């Protein structure tokens, strides 16, 4: 379930609703209503590409540990970006710096032909990548407030707002949730897909522990932690995909898979953790045996050290939702 699939599943009104719009005397208003079903997302190629680009780069040059760990280690990135969304800001700047190289001149001229478009694309990308930082309390509170004002029953605050501002905020919220769902899409797919990517994250956490970069071995908390992750993040996220009403029946599919995977993990999760550890120990044993049988064998290269000297300075997260073009 890639970001592309999520974008492709944004739906418009039903055939009956479209017919009513065509028959309406207020034809211009009807067209705007049709456009507003997706809050302008499906009508704006730049926004759609920004979603693809954000999903592609959001873990660019990730260090395999949390932001909190980078802060505790007093990592060089913390000096550059402060103590907020360290990894996310680093990913944006690494990717943006690469995008600004000469080899992408023609590409940039197509995507960002003028400075206004470049600024809007940059803002969409920053907002998209920052949406994947679900541990930052400030960002989380801001997202929850936007959701409550826009989609919950507390509509009083929106009555005095311009329609374009409301639509842009709705688009921003939907984009946030598209990127977030794409980031954890394995949890909303078939059990075997979920297990595959869950194991890879588990192994990444084991590696961090063995390198002294994590206080606990994941085997100590993985089973219960996954249940909490489903209950407090995945299932509420899947419900919001349904509540924002742009994904049609697909949103019910995401929620159904999330709930089934959660229930299956409750039943089989402890067994799964045991198997992941036994498989890991077996692979380690095979590697040691190969090294002993072939002393001239080249060992695996250590993780490359990152050069931090030429990064572009980070942009602040813009709290104002990016503008989308008016409907035709």
N, C-alpha and C positions, 0 to 999 in steps of 0.2 A: 504494500500500500504506500507508494511513493507520493511525493507532493504533487506530481503530475496526475496521478489517479484521483487524488482529492480534488484538485482543480477541475478535472473532467467531470466530477460528480456533482459539481454545483449545478443546481437545476433552476429552471424558470417556472412560470406559472403553468397550470394545467391547460389542456387544449380548450376546455370550457371557459376558463378564466380569460384566455387570450381572445376568444370570440367575443366575450362581453366587452373587453377593452376596445376591440375594433368597432363595435356598435355604439360605443360611448360618444356623446356629443363633444366631450372634452378630450379630443384625440391626443393632443399634446400631453395632457396630464396622464392619459392612459399609457403613452409610450414611456413616460418617465416612471410610471408604476412598474412597467415591464422591466425597465432598466434597473430599478431599485431592488428587484428580487435578489439580485446578486450584489447589491450595493456598488455597482459599477465595476466589479472585479473582472467579470467575463468580457467586459467591453474595452478593457485597457491592457494591451499586450505588454506594456512596460511593467505594470503591476504583476502580471502573471510571470514574466521572466524574473522579476525581483524575488518572487517566491521560490522559483527554481534555484536561482543563484544563492539565496540565503540557505536553503536546505543543503546545497552542495558544499558550502564553505563553513557551515556553522561549527564544525569540529576541526577546522583546519589547524594542523600542527598542535593538536591536543597532547597534553603531557601525561594523560592517563591517571590523573589525580584531580580531586575537587578544587574549587577555588579556595575553600577554607584551608586546604592543605598548602596551597601555594602561599597563602598569607602567613601561615604558621612557619613555613620554611624561609620566609623573607626573600622569596624568589625575586629575581631581577625584574620580572614583569610587574610586580607589585609597585616598584618604584616608578615604573612608567605609567601604569594605569590606575593606581590607587587600589583600594580594597573592595572595589565593586565590579562584579562580572569580569574578572581578570582574564579568564580563558576566552570568553566571548569577544572581548575587545581585541585581544591578541589575534583571534581568528579573522576578524574583520580587517584588521590592518595588514596582516600577512597576505590575505587574498586581494585586498584593494591595491596593495603595493604591486603585486604581480599583474593585476589587471591594468595598471598604469604603465607597464613596460612597452617598449616599441613594438614588440611582436603583436600586440593587440590594438594597434592604432586603427586599422580598418574596422575592427569589431566595435571599438568604442564609438567611432564615427557613426555607425549604424544604430547602436543602442542609445547613445547619448550625443545627439548632434549639436546640442547647445548647452550652455551652462545651467539653465533652469531645469532641463531634463536630467542633467547629471546630478544636480542637487536633490531632485525628487527621487531619483533612483537610489542615490546614496542613503537618503533618509529611510526609504522602504527597506533597504538591506539592513541598515543598523537596527531598525525596529524589529525586523524579522529574526535576526540572529539573537538579539537581546531577549526575545520572547522565549528562547530555549533555556535561559537561566531561571529555573523554577525555584531556586533556593534563596534568591535575593528577596528579602522581606519587603523592601521598598517597591520593587518592580511588581511583586505579587499583589501588594495592596493597591497599587495604581491600576493594575489590570482588573482586579475584582471590583474596584469602584467604577471603572468604565463599563463593565458588564452590568452592574446593578443599575446604573443610570440608563443604560441603553436597552437592555433586553429583559430586565426583571420588571416587577410591578411598580417600582418607584419611578414613574414617568414624569413626575411634577417638574423635575429639573430640566426636562427637554422641551417644555412647552414654549419657552421664550427663545430657544435656540434656532438659528438658521437651519433650513432643511439640508443644505449642503454640508454643514458642520456635522449634523447628526449622521448623514450618510457616510461621510468620511470616517467618523468614529466607528460606525458599524463595520465598515470595510477593514479598518485597522484591527478590530477585535477578531473578525473572521480570519484574517491573514495570520494573526497571532496563533489562533487555534489550528489552522492548517499546518503551520510550521511545527507547533508542539506535537500534534498528532503524528506528523511525519517522523519526528524525532523518536517517538516511542511506538511506531506503527506495528512493530512485531507483537506487541501486547494485544492488538486488536485484529490479529489474523489467526490462522489455524494454529493449533497447539504445537505442531512440529516446527512451524516458523518461529513461534514465540520461544520455544526451547532452544533452538539454534542460536538466536541472538542473545538470549539470556545467559547461555553458557559462555559466550565470548566476553560479555561484560564481567561475568564471574571470574574468568581467567585474568582479565585485566586488573581486577581488584586483588587477586592473589599475587600477581606480579608486583603490584604496589606494596603489598604487605612484606613480601620477601625482600624488597629493596629498602625496607625500613621507612616507607612513606605512608604507612597506614597503621593505626594503633591496634586494630583487630584484624584477625584473619576472617575473610568473608564467610567461611563455613560456620562461624559463630552466630551470624545474624541473617544469613541469606534467606532462609525459609520464612521466618516471621517478617523480615523486611519486605519481601515480595508481596505478601498479603496486605501489609500496610500501604505499599505503593499502589496496589490495585484499589484499595478502599478509599484512599485519600487523594489520589491523583488521577489514575487511569480511568476509573469508572466515572468520576465527576467530569473529566474532560470529555469522555464519550457522550455523556448526557448533554453537555454544552454544545457539542456538534449537532445534536438533535434540536436543541432549543433555539439555535440561531436560524433554523429553518431554511438553510440554503442547500442542504445536501439531500433532501428528499428521503426516500426509503433507505438510502445507503447508510444514513446515520444510525438506523436501527440495527443494521448489520454490524457496525463497529461496536456498539454497546453490547450486542449479543455475544460477539466473540470475546470481548473483555470480560464479561461476567462468566462465560464458560471457562476461559483460561484461569480465572481466579479460582473457580470451584475445583477445577482439575488440579491446580497447584496445591490447594488445601489437601487434596487426597494423595497426590503423588510427589509433592515438592520435596519432602525429606528424603525420599528415595532418589530423586533427581540430584540433590546436592551430594549425596553419598556417591552416586555414579560419576558425577563430574570430578570429584576428588580422586576416585579410583582410576579413572581414565587419565587424569593428569599425572598421577604417580607412575602409571604404566609408561606414558610417553617419556617422562623424565628418566626412567630406568633404561629404556631403549636408547635414549640419547647418550647416557653415560656409557653403556656397553659399546656403542659405535665409536665413541671417543677413545675408549681403551683399546679397541681392536684396530684402530687406525690413528696412531699418535700424530701423523702428519696432516690429519684432517683439519681444515681451516675452521676455527670456532666461529660461532655466529657473531656478527658485528654488534658492538654495543650501540645503544641508541645515540644518534648523532647529536652533537651539541648545537644548540641554536645560536645563530648570530643575531643579536638584538640591536645592533648599532644603527641600522638603516630603516627602522620602522617608521611609518607615517604616524604622526601624533594622532591620538584617538579623538573622534568627535563625541560630543556629549549626546546622550540619548534625547531626542527631541520629543517632548511630551505632546506636541501638537500633531494630530493624525495627518499623514501625508494626504495631499489633495489628489482626487481622481478627476479625470476630465469629465465635463458635462456630456450627457447623452446626445447623440446625433439628432 
